[in-house]
Amino acid sequence: MGGRPEPAGNGGDSASTPSNMVFLESHADVADTMRLILESTGEGICGVDTRGHCTFVNRAAARLLGVEPPDLVGRNLHRLTHHSRPDGSPFPEEECPVFRTAAEGVSSRLESELFWRPDGTSFPVQYSSYPILDGGVNKGAVLALSDISERRRMEDELRAANVKLTAHVADLERRNHEANLLNEMADMLQSCFTAEEAQAVIAASIEKLFPTESGALCMLNERNLVEAIAAWGRPRGGEEIFAPEDCWALRRGQAHVVSELRQELRCAHVAAGDAPYLCVPMMARGAAMGVLHVMVSRNTPVSRCVEEMEPLAKTVAEHLGLAMANFNLRQTLRIQSIRDPLTGLFNRRYMEETINREIPRATRYQRPLGIILFDIDHFKHFNDSFGHPAGDTVLSTLGEFVRGHVRSEDIPCRYGGEEIVLILPDAPLEVTLARAEVIRTGVSELHLDYRGKPLGDLAISLGVAVFPRHGATGDTLLRAADEALYRAKAGGRNRVELATVPE
């Protein structure tokens, strides 16, 4: 019987057996499938040998690198796409992570790196490189890379937004701090009784608002001159008192900024070395009250001076203008409430308040308190001979004389009619008597005219009393001084009499 062929695998050419044919066909299918997978993936994939030459590349990688696949295969991938650092300096091949993976089998992953295209453009990538091993032998590396330009753009936008937000928050915090300082200054000014107190508050507040700058607050005075009333920082080299027309800000009614480049527009009241600077007019109820002068630090950019400091200076000037207008109004009302309008002396109510305040103080510190009470001799003669307006002129002149011939701590008051009381804190008997004699002599030397006509000589009679020798209360002191005044009248007028010590 004829024999049949041997089953496959028992002899003959195994390559032609059906099972081997199936294996070859399956292997080809796998290769095609792998090629399709590599071509279909959106991530760029390249293979390099141990020398760094490209062995395969998918379309995504070729598209990213700007080179057709046939032009990549066989070429050194590092020299083509990874040759320079972001600053343009050379990137040695031996330092390249991909080359190290291919040559040494060391895997690497970089979150951000720069790759280059043949046309000179670059793009940021994220990539990983893995060694290709065959039986434990390193055959090269496979590189998987992704273009992160969009991610980088979004990160840059996020960083820019964060920077902008941080700056905005800092600006809000700065503005809030400035607003708090302005409110604090306004509250402090509300509590000030004197111009000196207000000036000290303003200087301290502005120094906090402009800590790195210097300057001054200048106010219009009663002579229509601008006078520096408060200053901070380094000493100014300009004028302390100047005419309104010497300041461009007051001339124009708006802020005036002078940088190093605009020396020709310098205000006349500013010294030549004080640049850059800005002047901002202070307005209240439509009228100029003064100017805020800020000398900018030379290290401060002109852009900051215009964009940040000028708005702040305008806000400060606006607040100061209103605050000082209110302060002046309060001062005017206060003066009107305690001053006699005809003589300019303190009124009777203020006199009584002062005596009631000074006697306890003198008692506590065991100090004397002098009282001088005087009136005009034959005052009725002036009214009868020249009329009451002439009598008012006499009183006004006498009040002006008294104000100019007392110490700053003395309190001159109109007691009533032509009677005047002078309160001298800490003045003992000898000093009070001497002051009374000086006033009597000075008044006798006054020459009075009314409407071009001489009013004749003026004389006064004075009574002197001192706490605690002549009384322990305001009423007893005034009564003692009044009795001494009447003795001066009875003794011939134009003289000083001392009160008697009570029994």
Summary of the structure (lengths in Angstrom):
residues: 503
radius of gyration: 49.2
end to end distance: 177.3
largest distance: 185.2
contacts: 1509
relative contact order: 0.05
helix: 47%
strand: 24%
